[in-house]
Amino acid sequence: MPNSVLYLVCFILAGVGAWVVSKFAYKCSLIDIPGDRSSHEIPIPKGGGIGILAAFALASLVLKIPSGFWLSATILALISLYGDRSELSPKFRVTVQFIATISFLLTSRSLILAPYHALLLFVLWFLFLIIFIVGTANFYNFMDGINGIAAITGIVGFGLLALYSFLSDRDSLFVVLSICISLSCLGFLPFNMPKAKVFIGDVGSILLGFVFAAMVVWLSRDVLDFMVLSAFLFPFYVDELTTLVVRIKDRDRLTRAHRKHLYQLLANEMGITHWKISVGYGLLQLIVGVSVLVVKPVGIVVVMLLLAGWFGGFILLTFRFRKRIKALTAAEQG
């Protein structure tokens, strides 16, 4: 199949999947009922990411991507789809994610960075990769709370992966696969933004997070590669980590649903339109990603300093917004 045809098919599959779920969600019990964490007020169909899953699986088969890579992601996504329909316990979800991650790592070449000469370092690196992949899958899921943010992040993130792979002369199959995923996110986007007809669901968000992290590990040849590739999901990582610090400081129970992410505060407390926030996160993601690509030839120290600068800037910005929102809330209550 020519790449151009595969791109078109992936784009269409994602749209068709979203449309089908939006039409038959009630019959399939794929409905998101608003809760404490929700930023929407009425029931909305969910699981629309099934089209993205179909595009990913098709592209992987056509491109003959190693089964250790795509099969683990597909099985995890299908279980997540069941979770969109019937509530699954957090313990079961995490267990499945760990099994999928370990299966991917053990059946792929992705341990290339592991220091085999020292058993302890090898074990620590292996554990780090597990936490990185499982954490990224969940971060993507947690950040999927307003219209458009998951799809736009997928478009930009996988687009940057494709660009990096192309410029670095990496495995051409993963260049094509990254473009296929990016285009599938684009095909889904009109059904989720500006007004949501369907949500991407766990099937889409867990899949995108898992595959992104797995591709980062797969494509990395050294620590510098790993840092640069990870930076392509910068807004999700930094928002989740700063929110985690805030919740620990507030002594929240971390397993309980919340609305303390910056994007949630901007949407719910400040009333900013969802699509504007999502586009803003996408632009930040693109700017950070391109800036890291530009300075990569200079070396790892400069990349680390740049990322530290971006991270510090985001922290200052987010705490400024949080302070302003806290003051507005206090004024309204007073």
C-alpha positions in Angstrom: 0.0 0.0 0.0 1.5 3.4 -1.0 2.2 5.6 2.0 -0.2 8.3 0.7 -3.0 5.9 0.6 -2.2 4.6 4.1 -2.3 8.2 5.4 -5.7 8.8 3.8 -7.1 5.5 5.2 -5.9 6.3 8.7 -7.4 9.8 8.6 -10.7 8.4 7.4 -10.7 5.4 9.9 -10.4 7.8 12.8 -13.3 9.9 11.6 -15.5 6.9 10.9 -14.7 5.4 14.3 -15.7 8.7 16.0 -18.9 9.0 14.0 -20.0 5.4 14.7 -19.4 5.8 18.4 -21.3 9.1 18.5 -24.3 7.4 16.8 -24.4 4.2 18.7 -22.9 5.1 22.1 -26.1 4.6 24.0 -26.7 1.2 22.6 -23.1 0.2 23.5 -23.2 1.9 26.9 -20.3 4.2 26.0 -21.5 7.3 27.7 -19.5 9.7 29.9 -21.7 10.9 32.8 -20.4 14.2 34.3 -18.7 13.7 37.6 -16.4 15.6 40.0 -13.5 15.7 37.5 -15.6 16.5 34.5 -15.4 19.8 32.6 -18.7 19.0 30.8 -22.2 19.2 32.1 -24.2 16.8 29.9 -23.7 13.1 29.1 -21.4 12.7 26.0 -20.5 9.5 24.1 -17.0 8.2 24.8 -14.7 5.7 23.2 -14.4 7.6 20.0 -10.7 6.8 19.9 -11.5 3.3 18.6 -11.0 4.7 15.1 -7.5 5.8 16.1 -6.9 2.3 17.4 -8.0 0.9 14.1 -5.7 3.2 12.2 -2.8 2.3 14.5 -3.4 -1.4 14.1 -3.8 -1.3 10.3 -0.7 0.9 9.9 1.3 -1.4 12.1 0.3 -4.5 10.1 0.8 -2.8 6.7 4.2 -1.5 7.7 5.2 -4.8 9.4 6.0 -3.1 12.7 7.4 -5.7 15.1 4.6 -7.4 16.9 6.2 -6.8 20.3 5.5 -3.1 19.7 2.0 -2.9 18.4 0.4 -6.0 19.9 1.0 -4.9 23.5 -0.5 -1.4 22.7 -3.5 -2.9 20.9 -4.4 -5.3 23.7 -4.0 -2.5 26.3 -6.3 -0.2 24.2 -8.9 -2.9 23.8 -9.0 -3.4 27.6 -9.2 0.3 28.0 -12.2 0.3 25.6 -13.9 -2.2 27.9 -13.1 0.2 30.7 -14.9 2.9 28.8 -18.0 0.7 28.9 -17.7 -0.8 32.4 -15.8 0.5 35.3 -12.5 -1.2 36.0 -10.7 -0.9 39.3 -7.5 1.3 39.3 -5.5 -1.7 40.5 -6.6 -3.8 37.5 -5.9 -1.0 35.1 -2.4 -0.4 36.4 -1.7 -4.2 36.5 -2.6 -4.5 32.8 -0.5 -1.5 31.9 2.5 -2.9 33.7 2.1 -6.3 31.9 1.7 -4.6 28.5 4.8 -2.4 29.2 7.0 -5.3 30.3 5.8 -7.4 27.3 6.8 -4.5 25.0 10.2 -4.1 26.6 11.1 -7.8 26.7 10.1 -8.4 23.0 11.7 -5.4 21.4 15.0 -3.8 20.9 14.1 -0.9 23.2 16.5 -1.8 25.9 19.3 -0.5 23.7 20.2 2.2 26.3 20.5 -0.3 29.1 23.9 -0.5 30.8 24.4 -4.3 30.4 27.8 -4.2 32.0 26.3 -3.6 35.5 23.4 -5.7 36.7 22.1 -3.1 39.2 22.2 -0.3 36.6 20.4 -2.5 34.1 17.6 -3.3 36.6 17.3 0.4 37.6 17.1 1.4 33.9 14.5 -1.3 33.2 12.4 -0.1 36.1 12.7 3.5 35.0 11.5 2.6 31.5 8.5 0.7 33.0 7.6 3.7 35.1 8.1 6.1 32.2 5.8 4.2 29.8 3.1 3.5 32.4 3.3 7.0 33.7 3.1 8.6 30.2 0.0 6.5 29.4 -1.7 7.7 32.6 -0.6 11.3 32.2 -2.1 11.4 28.7 -5.4 10.0 30.2 -5.4 12.4 33.1 -4.8 15.4 30.7 -7.7 14.4 28.5 -10.3 16.6 30.2 -11.4 19.2 27.7 -12.4 19.3 24.1 -9.6 18.9 21.6 -6.6 18.6 24.0 -5.9 14.9 23.5 -6.2 15.1 19.7 -4.2 18.3 19.2 -1.5 16.9 21.5 -1.4 13.7 19.4 -1.2 15.7 16.1 1.8 17.7 17.3 3.5 15.1 19.4 3.5 12.3 16.8 4.2 14.9 14.1 7.4 15.9 15.9 8.3 12.3 16.4 8.0 11.8 12.6 10.1 14.9 12.0 12.8 13.9 14.4 13.0 10.4 13.0 13.2 11.7 9.4 15.9 14.3 10.3 17.9 11.7 12.3 17.6 9.0 9.6 16.0 6.6 11.9 13.8 3.6 11.0 11.6 4.9 8.1 8.8 2.6 9.2 8.3 4.6 12.4 8.3 7.9 10.4 5.4 6.6 8.5 3.7 5.2 11.6 4.1 8.5 13.4 2.5 10.3 10.5 -0.4 7.8 10.4 -1.1 8.4 14.1 -0.9 12.1 13.8 -3.3 12.1 10.9 -5.7 9.8 12.7 -5.8 12.3 15.6 -6.5 15.0 13.0 -9.4 12.8 11.6 -10.9 12.5 15.0 -10.5 16.2 16.0 -13.7 17.6 14.2 -15.8 15.3 16.3 -14.3 16.6 19.5 -13.7 20.3 18.9 -15.0 23.0 19.1 -18.1 21.2 20.4 -17.7 17.6 21.6 -19.9 15.1 19.8 -17.8 12.3 21.2 -14.9 11.9 23.6 -11.7 10.0 22.7 -12.1 7.8 25.8 -9.5 5.7 27.6 -9.2 3.6 24.4 -7.7 6.6 22.7 -5.9 8.4 25.5 -4.2 5.4 27.0 -3.3 4.2 23.5 -1.7 7.5 22.5 0.2 7.9 25.7 1.5 4.3 25.7 2.5 4.4 22.0 4.2 7.8 22.4 6.3 6.6 25.3 7.1 3.3 23.6 8.3 5.2 20.4 10.4 7.5 22.5 12.2 4.4 24.1 12.4 2.6 20.7 13.9 5.5 18.8 16.3 6.6 21.4 20.0 5.7 20.9 21.3 7.6 23.8 20.2 9.8 26.7 20.2 12.9 24.6 17.8 11.3 22.2 15.6 10.3 25.1 15.4 13.8 26.5 14.7 15.4 23.2 12.0 12.9 22.2 10.3 13.1 25.6 10.2 16.9 25.3 7.7 16.5 22.5 5.0 15.9 25.1 6.3 18.7 27.4 3.0 20.4 28.3 1.4 17.2 29.5 4.4 16.2 31.6 4.9 19.6 33.2 1.2 20.2 33.9 0.8 16.7 35.5 3.9 17.0 37.6 3.1 20.5 38.9 -0.4 19.5 39.7 0.9 16.5 41.6 3.0 18.8 43.7 0.0 21.1 44.4 -2.2 18.1 45.4 0.5 16.7 47.7 0.9 20.2 49.3 -2.9 20.4 49.8 -2.9 16.8 51.3 -5.3 15.5 48.7 -6.0 11.8 48.3 -4.2 11.2 45.1 -6.5 8.4 44.0 -9.5 10.7 44.1 -10.8 12.6 41.0 -10.0 16.3 40.9 -10.0 19.4 38.7 -6.7 21.0 39.7 -4.8 20.7 36.5 -4.0 24.1 35.0 -6.0 23.4 31.9 -9.0 22.5 34.1 -8.7 25.7 36.2 -8.5 27.8 33.0 -11.6 26.1 31.6 -13.7 25.8 34.7 -12.7 28.7 37.1 -11.7 31.2 34.5 -14.3 30.2 31.9 -11.9 30.2 28.9 -13.2 28.3 25.9 -11.9 24.7 25.6 -10.6 25.0 22.1 -8.5 28.1 23.0 -6.8 26.2 25.8 -6.2 23.1 23.7 -4.7 25.2 20.9 -2.6 27.0 23.4 -1.2 23.8 24.8 -0.6 22.5 21.3 1.3 25.7 20.4 3.4 25.5 23.5 4.1 21.8 22.7 5.2 22.8 19.2 7.4 25.7 20.3 9.2 23.6 23.0 9.6 20.7 20.6 11.1 22.8 17.8 13.4 24.7 20.2 14.8 21.5 21.6 15.4 20.2 18.0 17.3 23.4 17.2 19.7 23.2 20.1 20.2 19.4 20.1 23.4 19.6 18.0 25.0 21.8 20.7 24.8 19.0 23.2 23.0 17.5 26.2 23.9 20.3 28.6 22.3 23.0 26.5 19.2 20.8 26.0 18.9 20.3 29.8 19.3 24.1 30.4 16.6 24.9 27.8 14.2 22.4 29.2 14.9 23.6 32.7 14.1 27.1 31.5 10.8 26.1 29.9 9.9 24.1 33.0 10.6 27.0 35.3 8.6 29.4 33.1 5.7 27.1 33.2 5.9 26.8 36.9 5.9 30.6 37.3 3.0 30.9 34.9 0.9 28.1 36.5 1.3 29.4 40.1 0.5 32.9 38.9 -2.8 31.6 37.5 -3.5 29.5 40.5 -2.9 32.5 42.8 -5.2 34.7 40.7 -7.9 32.0 40.6 -7.7 31.5 44.4 -8.1 35.3 44.9 -11.1 35.4 42.6 -12.7 32.4 44.4 -12.1 34.1 47.8 -13.6 37.3 46.5 -16.7 35.5 45.3 -17.2 33.7 48.6 -16.7 36.9 50.5 
